[in-house]
């Protein structure tokens, strides 16, 4: 990456991080793009150059998160199953859950604020599903290219959707917990446990699950 490209990426990351912090502290509807620009010390037009809409700003961190997961899969060592690579990459990410576990007094408030914003907004919920669908499609394309799968081979799509589905389920789990009235002090540890259980299920296959 050249110096110019690096500077652009740094600017994009600064804007995204600034916006997410403002959204978490004050709520999505109460923050304008102009305020994000002022806080990031860039022109409002610069924000729109990187993010066409405020929804793009809100979900930029999630999209970057999934890009990192997909990159970890692509960069995994020879012989490592995609399931292991994805699980390791997912468990390595901490974010606000890690801050909550480390004792940050503001982390739970931010988690609740962000998840309340999403839960109350049909537009953001729909955008969240779009982001997840794109993540699954991107991962499936990488797996198909890596394995040389034909267009008729659905295994890359099945595998990608299963892996992204684990994260989707974890997002829903965290959202339910932080929007409840309890104080989930052990939430990060619980999420790690749920993650391990979920990948164990995928690893063993669904043949014997819920026989009815």
Secondary structure by P-SEA (a helix, b strand, c coil): ccaaaaaaaaaaaaaaaaaaaaaaacccccccaaaaaaaacccaaaaaaccccaaaaaaaaaaaaaaaaaaaaaaccccccaaaaaaaaaaaccaaaaaaaacccaaaaaaaaaaaaaaacaaaaaaaaaaaaaaaaaaaaaaaaaaccccccaaaaaaaaaaaaaaaaaaaaaaaaaaccccccaaaaaaaaaaaaaaaaaaacccccccc
